[in-house]
Amino acid sequence: MAAEIIDGKQVAEQIRRELAQEIADFKARSGITPGLCTVLVGENPASVSYVTAKGRACEELGMRSIHHALPAETSEANLLKLIDELNRNPEVHGILVQLPLPDQMDESKVLFAIDANKDVDGFHPVNVGRLMIGEEIFPPCTPAGIQELILRSGTPTEGAEIVVVGRSNIVGKPIAVMLLQKKPGANATVTVCHTKTRDIAAHTRRAEILIVAAGRAKAITADMVRPGATVIDVGVNRVGITSSGKPKLVGDVDFDAVKEVAGKITPVPGGVGPMTITMLMKNTLKAAKLAVDGRC
Ligand code: NAP
């Protein structure tokens, strides 16, 4: 029997409806409109479309969207100056610097300059540390979206064997840490695989929940999946152009074959992707609550 498809678009819409109400309540109570400032350096087309989508999502939910576009040749000092201004601007509750940055900039230095209480991406070392000890304020958006998808798909995590393929700082490592915490929606036994893992299939075949963030099309084939497993495909790989001239996207999982083995599976597009921006909106509201109430 083919797997149940976990519809990330539908789950994201549901969360956005819940958020819109929370934002309206917060505005009515505090008189403050939560504000997200996006900063884009250069004109990378994918980055332009990401920041445009983030700004649009903010406005649709009744939050303020501020955007700074800087030329690709901007100096690191100029970007740091802007971040310092945004850190001190009370109308800006969340700051997001779109990655990747041009070569002349030190990405870590830029991200570390953002006030940790406005770091809605959750990349500042203070927030990474909070995540590690289970006291996160701003969980990174993609891992937060993955956890929410698992929860809302009704897949139990407690005691479950979870295998994560990929160990990046933005997806693999944080989702592994989040699912390991002694908390509801976590409490799993987590294994993390990467390119130096000796026998990846031996691990993935054990997984009751398999999360794949490798950035390699078809890295996971049907024979690597445990029958009935929940499969979360984070990958986004461009593999050509569609008939309408848009990039054709596929995940890291051989979807057509794996859906015949898995119990539940996320598609690409329409799985994890729509959740990421939604979690950013959630973090922006949290940042505004933190600024106004001192807690969130
Ligand atoms: P990344 O920084 O390139 O990391 C990829 C990780 O996967 C690395 O740890 C790498 O191992 C591992 N890996 C690569 N090929 C592998 C293989 N064949 N077997 C086992 N492990 C392998 O990528 P990322 O930023 O985490 O992103 C991963 C994918 O998710 C990309 O396709 C990206 O576009 C997508 N993504 C989607 C969203 C979304 O919102 N939908 C958000 C973020 C990322 P090593 O460490 O050994 O090199």
Boltz pocket constraint, residues with backbone or C-beta under 6 A from the ligand:
constraints:
  - pocket:
      binder: B
      contacts: [[A, 142], [A, 165], [A, 166], [A, 167], [A, 168], [A, 169], [A, 170], [A, 171], [A, 172], [A, 193], [A, 194], [A, 195], [A, 196], [A, 200], [A, 212], [A, 213], [A, 214], [A, 215], [A, 216], [A, 219], [A, 234], [A, 235], [A, 236], [A, 237], [A, 272], [A, 273], [A, 276]]
      max_distance: 6.0
